[in-house]
Amino acid sequence: MGRMMASQYYIGLMSGTSMDGADAVLIRMQGMRWQGALAHAFVPFSDGLRQDLLALQDTGYNELHRSVMLSQTLSRLYADVVRQLLDASRLTPEDITAIGCHGQTVRHAPECGYSVQLADLPLLAELTGIFTVGDFRSRDLAAGGQGAPLVPAFHQALFRDEQAARVVLNIGGIANISVLPPQGDAFGFDTGPGNMLMDAWMQHIWQLPYDCNGEKAAQGTLLPDLLAALLDHPYFSQPYPKSTGRELFSLEWLRSRLQGGEKPEDVLQTLLHYTAQTVFDATMAAAPDVRDIYVCGGGIQNGALMQVLAHYFADRGVRLHSTAALDLDPQQVEAAAFGWLAACWVNRMPGNPHRATGAAKPCILGAGHYA
């Protein structure tokens, strides 16, 4: 008998559409065999960094210089969260096979063949002393894909049940689903806004980053006419594969749909139902036979949102669970996915779920930078 392959440690780094901070997750792999997530660290973005990143969503003065400088700032912050994770785990850079760094999305324009994630990957490799893989979306885009969502292949590797279809629902700034058939390739797409519009409204009206446990929304009443106006967005009638971002679902777009005079709490309650309704509609269209949905991402902490979602799905006999039921903390799933994608790169394994992204073929995703 041959000797069993040793385990490797990887670190996944993720900062998502919510732009609240950077998550780092330590995972252990044996080749491409998942052995678990071991530790998690988080560093919040300052208000200034967040505003600077949001400002890059639109064209503006000197944006090339600003984006490069922000890439360096982000990579220093990413290096800090990696150091925290290593210290907490009592590991050294030499113990880590690779970092998988998603970077911070500031423009997502698959219709033009590009998606921009800010990260200075050589600087991150230099600061951490760890081989760093990043720029995961470009190769998929080059093969005709959307460059998103990238997580369905990871969800399939970890969560697929060979007896019944499952759906994994990630509610970050944007919400997306992965449909995991018992056989065949996973697929998935962005369903529309997750927390993004609710967060933007909270910041606009109350100067608060988010609605803690949906308490503000609970004080409001659903506005059916506004909900209908929001649902009348062309994105929802597009066939998948498809992906979206702040470009389509911005605060300015929301304000253009308001009549004026609406109570802020009513708008927030309606936005909560908007997220729930679009997730429900997309899931039932893509996976009408599913009976179990596993939820991850920051939205799982919004008790009011989860209650409304559970009510929508209960009428169809569908149960909602946390991914914790499948042994992965819901706050760690997305960062862990980029650690897994780094393992794909190291092991020369295609990582793009091409059925989800629309790419012409499976591709090995990312570019590597030695420390």
C-alpha positions as CSV (number, residue, x, y, z in Angstrom):
1,M,0.0,0.0,0.0
2,G,1.2,3.5,-0.8
3,R,1.6,6.1,1.9
4,M,-1.4,8.3,2.5
5,M,-1.1,11.8,1.1
6,A,-0.4,14.4,3.8
7,S,-2.9,17.1,4.6
8,Q,-2.4,20.7,3.4
9,Y,-3.7,23.9,4.9
10,Y,-5.2,26.7,2.8
11,I,-6.5,30.1,3.7
12,G,-9.5,31.6,1.8
13,L,-10.0,35.4,1.8
14,M,-13.3,37.0,0.9
15,S,-14.7,40.5,1.0
16,G,-18.1,40.6,-0.5
17,T,-20.7,43.0,-2.0
18,S,-21.7,44.2,1.4
19,M,-18.2,45.7,1.8
20,D,-18.3,45.3,5.5
21,G,-14.9,43.7,6.0
22,A,-12.6,40.8,5.1
23,D,-13.2,37.2,6.2
24,A,-10.3,34.6,6.4
25,V,-11.0,30.9,6.8
26,L,-8.4,28.2,7.4
27,I,-9.3,24.9,5.7
28,R,-7.6,21.6,5.5
29,M,-7.4,19.5,2.4
30,Q,-5.9,16.1,1.4
31,G,-5.3,16.6,-2.3
32,M,-8.8,17.6,-3.3
33,R,-10.5,15.8,-0.4
34,W,-12.2,18.3,2.0
35,Q,-11.2,17.8,5.6
36,G,-12.9,20.7,7.2
37,A,-12.8,24.4,8.1
38,L,-10.6,24.9,11.2
39,A,-10.6,28.6,12.1
40,H,-12.0,32.0,11.1
41,A,-10.9,35.6,11.4
42,F,-12.6,38.9,10.4
43,V,-11.3,42.4,10.0
44,P,-13.9,45.2,9.4
45,F,-13.5,47.9,6.8
46,S,-13.3,51.4,8.2
47,D,-16.0,53.8,7.1
48,G,-13.5,55.6,4.9
49,L,-12.3,52.5,3.1
50,R,-15.9,51.5,2.5
51,Q,-16.8,54.9,1.1
52,D,-13.7,54.9,-1.2
53,L,-14.7,51.4,-2.5
54,L,-18.3,52.4,-3.1
55,A,-17.1,55.5,-5.0
56,L,-15.4,53.3,-7.5
57,Q,-18.7,51.7,-8.5
58,D,-19.2,54.7,-10.8
59,T,-16.8,56.4,-13.2
60,G,-15.0,59.3,-11.6
61,Y,-11.9,61.5,-11.4
62,N,-8.5,59.7,-11.3
63,E,-10.1,56.3,-10.8
64,L,-7.2,54.3,-12.2
65,H,-4.8,55.7,-9.5
66,R,-7.5,55.4,-6.8
67,S,-8.1,51.8,-7.7
68,V,-4.5,50.8,-7.5
69,M,-4.0,52.5,-4.2
70,L,-7.1,50.8,-2.8
71,S,-5.8,47.5,-4.0
72,Q,-2.7,48.1,-1.9
73,T,-4.7,49.2,1.1
74,L,-6.9,46.1,0.8
75,S,-3.9,43.8,0.5
76,R,-2.4,45.2,3.7
77,L,-5.8,44.6,5.4
78,Y,-5.9,41.0,4.0
79,A,-2.4,40.4,5.3
80,D,-3.5,41.6,8.7
81,V,-6.5,39.1,8.8
82,V,-4.2,36.3,7.6
83,R,-1.8,37.1,10.5
84,Q,-4.6,37.0,13.0
85,L,-5.8,33.7,11.6
86,L,-2.2,32.2,11.8
87,D,-1.7,33.5,15.4
88,A,-5.0,32.1,16.6
89,S,-4.2,28.7,14.9
90,R,-0.6,28.7,16.1
91,L,0.6,28.2,12.5
92,T,3.4,29.8,10.5
93,P,3.3,31.0,6.9
94,E,5.4,27.9,6.0
95,D,2.5,25.7,7.2
96,I,0.2,27.1,4.5
97,T,0.2,25.7,1.0
98,A,-1.6,28.7,-0.5
99,I,-4.0,31.6,0.0
100,G,-7.0,32.0,-2.2
101,C,-7.9,35.7,-2.4
102,H,-11.2,36.8,-4.1
103,G,-10.5,40.5,-3.8
104,Q,-13.1,43.3,-3.6
105,T,-15.5,43.6,-6.5
106,V,-15.9,47.2,-7.7
107,R,-17.3,46.6,-11.2
108,H,-19.0,43.5,-12.6
109,A,-19.7,43.8,-16.3
110,P,-19.8,40.3,-17.8
111,E,-21.7,41.7,-20.8
112,C,-18.5,43.5,-21.6
113,G,-16.3,40.5,-20.8
114,Y,-14.8,41.8,-17.5
115,S,-15.2,41.8,-13.7
116,V,-12.9,43.9,-11.5
117,Q,-11.8,42.7,-8.1
118,L,-9.3,44.9,-6.3
119,A,-6.3,43.1,-4.7
120,D,-2.6,43.5,-5.1
121,L,-1.8,39.8,-5.2
122,P,2.0,40.1,-5.5
123,L,2.0,42.5,-2.5
124,L,-0.2,40.1,-0.5
125,A,2.2,37.2,-1.3
126,E,5.1,39.5,-0.2
127,L,3.4,40.6,3.0
128,T,2.3,37.2,4.1
129,G,5.2,35.0,2.8
130,I,2.6,32.6,1.4
131,F,1.9,31.5,-2.2
132,T,-1.1,33.5,-3.3
133,V,-3.8,32.6,-5.9
134,G,-6.3,35.3,-7.0
135,D,-8.0,36.8,-10.1
136,F,-10.4,33.8,-10.2
137,R,-13.0,35.3,-12.4
138,S,-11.0,36.3,-15.5
139,R,-10.3,32.9,-16.9
140,D,-14.0,32.0,-16.8
141,L,-14.9,35.3,-18.5
142,A,-12.3,34.6,-21.2
143,A,-14.1,31.3,-21.9
144,G,-17.4,33.1,-22.4
145,G,-18.7,32.8,-18.9
146,Q,-20.1,35.4,-16.5
147,G,-17.2,34.9,-14.1
148,A,-19.9,34.3,-11.4
149,P,-21.2,32.6,-9.4
150,L,-18.0,30.6,-8.7
151,V,-19.2,28.9,-5.5
152,P,-21.5,26.2,-7.0
153,A,-18.6,23.8,-7.7
154,F,-17.5,24.1,-4.1
155,H,-21.0,23.6,-2.8
156,Q,-21.3,20.5,-5.0
157,A,-18.0,19.1,-3.7
158,L,-19.1,19.5,0.0
159,F,-22.9,19.4,0.1
160,R,-24.3,17.2,-2.7
161,D,-26.7,14.4,-1.6
162,E,-26.7,11.5,-4.0
163,Q,-30.4,10.8,-3.2
164,A,-32.1,14.1,-3.6
165,A,-31.6,17.6,-5.0
166,R,-30.4,20.3,-2.7
167,V,-30.2,24.1,-3.0
168,V,-27.5,26.2,-1.2
169,L,-28.7,29.8,-0.8
170,N,-26.0,32.4,-0.1
171,I,-27.4,35.8,1.1
172,G,-24.7,38.3,1.0
173,G,-25.0,41.8,-0.6
174,I,-26.3,39.8,-3.6
175,A,-28.2,36.6,-3.1
176,N,-27.3,33.5,-5.2
177,I,-28.4,29.9,-5.3
178,S,-26.5,26.7,-6.2
179,V,-28.7,23.9,-7.4
180,L,-27.1,20.5,-6.6
181,P,-28.7,17.7,-8.5
182,P,-28.1,14.1,-7.2
183,Q,-26.2,13.4,-10.5
184,G,-24.8,15.8,-13.0
185,D,-23.2,19.2,-12.7
186,A,-24.2,21.9,-10.2
187,F,-25.6,25.1,-11.6
188,G,-26.7,28.4,-10.1
189,F,-27.0,32.1,-10.5
190,D,-27.6,35.4,-8.7
191,T,-31.3,35.7,-7.7
192,G,-31.0,39.5,-7.2
193,P,-30.4,41.7,-4.1
194,G,-29.7,40.0,-0.8
195,N,-28.8,42.4,2.0
196,M,-27.6,45.2,-0.4
197,L,-30.6,47.4,-0.8
198,M,-31.7,47.0,2.8
199,D,-28.2,48.0,4.0
200,A,-28.1,50.9,1.6
201,W,-31.5,52.1,2.8
202,M,-30.4,51.8,6.5
203,Q,-27.3,53.9,5.8
204,H,-29.3,56.5,3.8
205,I,-32.0,57.0,6.3
206,W,-30.6,56.1,9.7
207,Q,-26.8,56.2,9.1
208,L,-26.6,52.6,10.4
209,P,-24.7,49.8,8.5
210,Y,-27.5,47.3,8.6
211,D,-30.9,46.4,10.1
212,C,-30.0,44.4,13.2
213,N,-32.1,41.3,13.2
214,G,-34.7,43.0,11.0
215,E,-35.9,45.2,13.9
216,K,-36.5,48.3,11.8
217,A,-38.2,46.4,9.0
218,A,-40.5,44.8,11.6
219,Q,-41.9,48.3,12.4
220,G,-43.0,48.8,8.8
221,T,-45.8,47.5,6.6
222,L,-45.4,45.9,3.2
223,L,-46.1,48.3,0.3
224,P,-47.6,46.1,-2.5
225,D,-47.3,48.7,-5.3
226,L,-43.6,49.4,-4.5
227,L,-42.9,45.6,-4.4
228,A,-44.6,45.2,-7.8
229,A,-42.5,48.1,-9.2
230,L,-39.3,46.6,-7.9
231,L,-40.2,43.1,-9.2
232,D,-40.6,44.7,-12.7
233,H,-36.9,44.7,-13.3
234,P,-35.7,43.1,-16.5
235,Y,-33.0,41.1,-14.7
236,F,-35.6,38.7,-13.3
237,S,-36.9,37.7,-16.7
238,Q,-33.4,37.0,-18.1
239,P,-32.5,33.3,-18.5
240,Y,-29.7,32.0,-16.4
241,P,-26.7,31.8,-16.4
242,K,-26.7,35.3,-15.1
243,S,-25.1,37.4,-12.4
244,T,-25.5,40.9,-11.1
245,G,-24.2,43.5,-8.6
246,R,-24.5,47.1,-7.4
247,E,-24.6,48.3,-11.0
248,L,-28.2,47.2,-11.5
249,F,-29.6,47.4,-7.9
250,S,-28.4,50.7,-6.5
251,L,-29.8,53.1,-4.0
252,E,-30.4,55.5,-6.9
253,W,-32.4,52.9,-8.7
254,L,-34.5,52.2,-5.6
255,R,-35.2,56.0,-5.1
256,S,-36.3,56.3,-8.7
257,R,-39.0,53.7,-7.9
258,L,-40.4,55.6,-4.9
259,Q,-43.4,57.9,-5.2
260,G,-42.3,60.1,-2.3
261,G,-43.8,60.3,1.2
262,E,-43.4,56.6,2.0
263,K,-42.5,55.8,5.6
264,P,-38.9,54.6,5.7
265,E,-39.8,51.6,7.8
266,D,-42.4,50.6,5.1
267,V,-39.8,50.8,2.4
268,L,-37.4,48.6,4.5
269,Q,-40.2,46.0,5.1
270,T,-40.9,46.0,1.4
271,L,-37.2,45.5,0.6
272,L,-37.0,42.6,2.9
273,H,-40.0,41.0,1.1
274,Y,-38.3,41.8,-2.2
275,T,-35.2,39.8,-1.3
276,A,-37.5,36.9,-0.1
277,Q,-39.8,37.0,-3.1
278,T,-37.0,37.0,-5.7
279,V,-35.1,34.2,-3.9
280,F,-38.3,32.2,-3.8
281,D,-39.3,32.8,-7.4
282,A,-35.8,31.9,-8.7
283,T,-35.5,28.8,-6.6
284,M,-38.9,27.4,-7.5
285,A,-38.2,28.0,-11.2
286,A,-34.8,26.4,-11.2
287,A,-35.4,23.6,-8.7
288,P,-39.1,22.9,-8.4
289,D,-38.6,19.5,-6.7
290,V,-36.2,20.6,-4.0
291,R,-37.2,20.0,-0.4
292,D,-34.1,21.2,1.5
293,I,-32.4,24.5,1.2
294,Y,-29.2,25.2,3.1
295,V,-28.6,28.9,3.9
296,C,-25.3,30.7,4.4
297,G,-24.0,34.3,4.3
298,G,-24.7,37.4,6.5
299,G,-28.4,37.4,5.7
300,I,-28.9,34.3,7.9
301,Q,-28.4,36.7,10.9
302,N,-31.5,38.7,9.9
303,G,-34.2,36.8,11.8
304,A,-37.0,38.7,10.2
305,L,-35.7,37.9,6.7
306,M,-35.3,34.2,7.6
307,Q,-38.8,34.1,9.0
308,V,-40.3,35.6,5.8
309,L,-38.3,33.2,3.7
310,A,-39.3,30.2,5.7
311,H,-43.0,31.2,5.3
312,Y,-42.6,31.6,1.5
313,F,-41.1,28.1,1.2
314,A,-43.2,26.3,3.8
315,D,-46.2,26.6,1.5
316,R,-44.3,24.4,-1.0
317,G,-43.1,21.9,1.5
318,V,-39.5,23.2,1.5
319,R,-37.4,23.3,4.6
320,L,-34.7,25.9,5.4
321,H,-31.5,24.9,7.3
322,S,-28.3,26.6,8.1
323,T,-25.2,25.1,6.4
324,A,-24.0,24.4,10.0
325,A,-26.3,21.3,9.7
326,L,-23.7,20.2,7.0
327,D,-20.8,21.0,9.3
328,L,-19.8,24.4,7.8
329,D,-20.6,27.6,9.7
330,P,-22.8,29.8,7.4
331,Q,-20.4,32.8,8.0
332,Q,-17.4,30.8,6.7
333,V,-18.8,29.2,3.5
334,E,-17.8,31.9,1.0
335,A,-14.3,32.5,2.2
336,A,-13.7,28.7,2.5
337,A,-14.8,28.4,-1.1
338,F,-11.8,30.5,-2.2
339,G,-9.4,28.4,-0.1
340,W,-10.9,25.4,-2.0
341,L,-10.4,27.2,-5.3
342,A,-6.7,27.7,-4.4
343,A,-6.5,24.0,-3.8
344,C,-8.0,23.5,-7.2
345,W,-5.2,25.7,-8.7
346,V,-2.5,23.8,-6.8
347,N,-3.9,20.5,-7.9
348,R,-4.5,21.6,-11.5
349,M,-8.2,21.0,-11.2
350,P,-10.9,23.1,-13.1
351,G,-12.8,25.1,-10.6
352,N,-15.4,27.0,-12.6
353,P,-18.9,25.5,-12.5
354,H,-19.3,26.2,-16.2
355,R,-22.9,25.2,-16.2
356,A,-23.5,28.0,-13.7
357,T,-21.3,30.6,-15.3
358,G,-22.0,29.8,-19.0
359,A,-18.4,29.3,-19.9
360,A,-17.6,27.1,-22.9
361,K,-15.6,24.6,-20.9
362,P,-14.1,23.8,-17.5
363,C,-11.1,26.0,-16.6
364,I,-8.5,26.1,-14.0
365,L,-9.2,29.5,-12.4
366,G,-6.8,32.1,-11.0
367,A,-3.2,33.3,-11.2
368,G,-0.5,32.3,-8.8
369,H,2.1,34.5,-7.1
370,Y,5.1,33.0,-5.2
371,A,6.1,34.6,-2.0
